[in-house]
């Protein structure tokens, strides 16, 4: 790699200002990275070159940066000591990511670093050292969607026997967003593996939510994980959120989500994710109506919710409000639950209940219309708090829009 050093020095001198770091020239750091006698020294050289690269990227130096990254790739390929190669792998990933991001910010032609990407993918596929494979996977994640050509290598790494490498691969596929779609089969298999690493399975769930690929194949897995009370809460939360990202196609799992919502032992973060997803489903979440009613007014369940109860209840009421006529044949129970919530001591809950009744309006309330109006009038007659009065007045106007509503 001596020619790289000479080439870089030549470029630097042509610019009459060779880059420096800690009062040492680039050429000195290059020599230390490549020829330092000790592992520690060569690793320090790698770190220094990455910092110089970052500064040159910031300055928009299109001549030196590719050569610096090429030099780091050379170290990754030719170095014998694992710690130096690990540092080089991470430096390559971060440097490539910075260079691409800066080009986009400057609106200049985006540089291509296919050689760097391919080198990292090769390390991930072929190296025996666990920490080196992990570093390569993480570096590809740093590059993100621009490294999508390495998705196959990352998908294969999901079956690695080294758990940190599996985690790194799953996290990197998550960071690639929809560009990771070719890995969805492997991601589904990882998510479905009950004995799989929780962190990796969580990232797999998030990645699948971003891909939104073969929903028919994914739904049974989401259902099984949601229903698994022994699964790590992080995974169940991610799965509930994934269902929400998929949208209407995942609404078939509303009943399963409803069961999780009603279970008093459901962890707080999971319950919040579940009710948020049901709210996102809108009127398509009809199968969860009984659960939403219970979450709105069941005292034992509310107590089990703890500090998150008001958030869960407000989202549940908002979800019910979107049902309209779809509340039948449970319209009476829904109206009763909402009317009970209007009397809650928490203003946010009370206001949301009134707003929900207004959203359902006369058409959705049906025979419950008169009872609701009677309760609203009672609230207006006694209530002095402005937010509640305003919510009650607005609800009444929506329920009987043809009449002038007075206090």
N, C-alpha and C positions, 0 to 999 in steps of 0.2 A: 504493500500500500504506500510505498515511498513516493510514487508518482503523484498520489493524491496530495501529500504534504507539499510537494514542490509546486503542484498546480495551484493549490490554495494560496501559497505564499506569493506566487506570481500574480494571481488575481488581486490579492490584497495590496501588493506594492504598486500595481497599476493604478489602484485607487488612492495611492499615496497614504494609506492609513490601514495598516494591518490590524485587525480586531485584537483586542486584548481583554484579559480577565484577571483581576488581582495583580495587575502590573506585569502580567506575563503574556507574551504574544501567542497568537493562534498556533503558529508553527511549533512553539514549545509544547503547548497542550496536546497537539496532534502527535508529536513524537512521544510524549509520555503515555498517551492512550494506546499507542501501538507497540512501543518498545520498553515501557517501564519495567524495571527488574522485578518488582513485587506486584502481586494482585491488587493490593490496596492502591498503589500508585496508578495502575492502569485504569482501575475503576474510577478514581478521581479524575483522570483524564477524560473518561466518557462523560462524567457529570459536567465537567467544564465545557466540553464541546457542545453539549446540549444547551447550556446556558448561553454560550456564544451564538448558537443557532437561533435561540429564541430572540436574542437582541437583533440579529441580522434580519429575522423575519419581521420584527417590529419596524425596522428601518426600510423594509421593502427591498432588500438586496437580493435580486433574482439570480445573481451569478454565483455567489458564495453558498447560499443555502442548499441547493441541490448537491453540491460537492460535499458539504458537511454531512448531509443525510446519507450520502453514498458511503462516506467514510465510516459512519456508525454501522451501516449495514455490513461493511467489510469486516469490522470488528466482531459483529454478531456471528458471521460465518466462519471466520478464521481463528478467533480466539479459542484457547484451550480451557481456560478457567471459567467455571460456571458463574461465579459472582460478577465477573466482568461482562459476560454474555447477557446475563439477566439485566444488568444496568443498561446495556446497549439496546436490548429489545424494548425496554420501557422508553428509552430516549428516542428511539426510532418512531414509536407510536405517537408519542407526544409531539415530536418535531413535525411529523407529517401532518398531524391534525392542526397544529398552529399554522403551518404554511398554507394549507388549503383555506382555513378560516380567514386568514389575513388577505388572501387573494380575493375572496368573496367580498370582504369588507371594502377592499380597495377597488372592487369591480374590474379587476384585471384578469387576464387569462389564467385559469386554474392550472397549477402544475400537476403533473402526473408522477406518481411514485409507485408504479406497479411493481418495480423490482423490490422495493421495501416491503410492500404488502405480501408479495409472494415469498420473500425470505422468512417473514414471520409465520406465514401459513405452513411453510416447509418445516420450520422448527416445531410447530404445534403437532404436525403429523408424525414426525420421525424421531425427535429427540427422546432419549431415555430418561434424562434428568427431569424429575417432577417440577422443580421450581422454575426451570427454563420453559417448559411447556405452559405453565401457569402464566409466566411473564409474557409469552408470545400471545396468549389468548387475551390478556388484559390490554396489550398494546393494540391489537386489532380492534378492541372495543374503544380505545382512545380515538382511533381513526373514524370509527362509527360507520354510517351508511356508505361512505366512500370506499370502504374495504369489503363491500358486499360480495366481491368475487371470492372471498375467503369463507363464505358462509358454510360451504361444504366441510371445510376443515374444522370449523367451530362446531358444526352439528355432530361430526364424528367424535369430537372431544367431550360431548355430553355423556359419553359412555366410558370415559377415562376412569381408571381405577383410583386415581389421585383426586380426592374430593375437592381440594382447592382449585384444581384445573377445571373440574366440572363447573364449579361456581363461577370461575372466571369466564368460561365459555358461555354459560347461560346469561351472565351479566352483559357480555359483549353482544350477544344476539338481541338482548333487550334494547341495548343502545342503538342497534341498527334499525329499529322500527320495522316498517313494512318491508324493508329490503331483506329481512331475515325470513321471508316467506318460504324459501326452499328448505328451511330447516323445521317446518312446522310438524312434520311427522315425528321427528326426534324430540322436539319440544313436548309434544303430546305424550310421548312415551315416558319422558322424564316426569312430567306433571302427574301422570297416573301411578307412578312408582311410590307406593306407600312408604317404603323404607328409604326412599331417596333423600338426599340432603335438603332440609327445609329451605335454606337460602336459595339454592339452585332451583328448586321447584317453584318458589315464589317468583323468581325472575322469569322462569319458563311461562308461568301464568300471565305475567305482565306482557311478555313478548307476544304470546298468542292473542292477547287482547288487541295489540297494536296491528298484528298481521290481519286478523279477521278473515281467515282463510276458509277452510272446509268446516263449516259450522256443524254439519250433521255428525262429523267424526268427533268434534270437540265437545258437544253438549253432554254426552253420557259421562265424560270424564269430569266435567264441571259439576254435574249432579252428584257424582260419587264423592268428590272432594268436599263439596258443601255439606253433604250428609255425614261426613266422617268427623265425629265429635272429638276423636283422638288426634286429628291432624293439627299441625302447628297453626295457631291463629293467623299468622302472617300469610300462610298459604290460602286459607279459607277467605281471608279478606281480599287478597289479590284475585281469587277466582270470582268472588262476587263482583268486584270492579270490572273484571274481564267481561262478565255477562252484560254489564251495563254498557261497556264500549261496543260490544257486538250489536246491542240494541234489540229491535223487534224480533229478530230471528232467535234470540235467546229467551224471549218472553215465555216460551214453553216451560221454562224452569221456574216460573213464578210460584208454583205450589211448593217446590223444594225450598225456595228462598223464604216463603212464608213460614214454613216449619222452623227454619233456623231463626227467623225473627221472633217467633213465639216461645222458643226454648229459653227458659229463664237462666240456663247455664251458659248460654252463648256469650262469648267474650265481647266486651264493649265495642272494640274496634271492628269486629266482624258484624255485629248488629247494625252499626252505623253504615257500613258498606252495603249491607243487604237492603236496608230501607232506602238508601240513596238510589240503588239500582232499580228497585221497584218503582220509585218515584219517576225515574227516567223512562221506564216502560210505559208510563201513562195508562191509558185505558186498556192496554194490552196485558196489564197485570191483574186481570179479573180473578184469576185463580188464587190470588193472595188476599182477596178482600177480607175473609174472616181473620186473617193474621193482622191486617192493617187495623181492623176494628178493635181487636184485642190490644194491640200496641197503643191505641189511642186512649182506651179507658179502663183496661183491666188493672186493678190496683196492685195485685200481687206481681204482675209482670212489670208494672211501672216501678215498683220498689226494687225489683231485681235489676233494673236498668241502671240504677244509681245516678250519678251525676250527668250521664248522657241522656236521661229520660226526656228532657224537654226538646232536645234536638231530634230524637227518634220520633217522638209524638208529633212534632210539627211536620216532619217529613211524611209520616204516615197519614196525617190528615190531608196534606197537600196531594198525596197520591190518591186518596179516596175521592177528593174533590174532582179529579180528572176523569172519574168513571162516568159521571152523568147518569144516563139511563142504565148504564151497565151495572149499577149498584143492585138492581133487581136480581134475585129475590131477597137480597139482604139489605134493602133500602131502609127498613124500619130500624134494624140494629145499627146501621151506619149513622142514621140521623140521631138516634139516642146517644151514641158514643160522642158525637160532635156536640150535641146539646150539653152533655155532662162536662165536656172539656171547656165550654164557654164559662163555666163557674169556677174554673181552676184559679188558684191563687197566683199562679205565674202569669203575668200579663202577656208574655209572648205566646204561651199556649192558648190563652183565652182569645187573643186577637186572631191567631191562626185558625181556631175553630170557627169563629164568625166569618172570616174570609172564605173558608172552605164551604160553609153553608151557602154563602152568596154565590160562589162559583158553581155549585151544584144547581142552584136556582130552582124555580118552580117546576120546570120540566123534569128535573132529576129528583126533586123531593116528593112529587106526586101527592099522595094523601097525607104526607108528613108536613106539608106546607103550612097549614094553619097552626100546628103545634110549634113549629119553628118561629113563625111570626109572633106568636104569643110570647115566647121566651125572649125574643129580641126586644119587643115592646117593654117587657119587664126590666130588661137590662137598661134600656134607655131611660126608664122612669126613675131608676135608683142610682145609676152609675155616674160618677163624677170624673173618672179618669179619662182624659182626652183620647188616648189611643184606642181604648175599648169603645167609647162612644162613636168615634169616627168609623171604626170597623163595623159596628152594629148598624149605623146609618147606611153605610155603603152596601152591606149585605141586604138590608131591607129594600133598597132601591133596585137591586138586581133580582130580588124575588118577586116584587110587585112593581115593575118598571113603568106601568101605565098610570100609576097613581102618584100623587105628590106625597112624599114621605115627610112627616113632621116628627119632632121629638116626642 
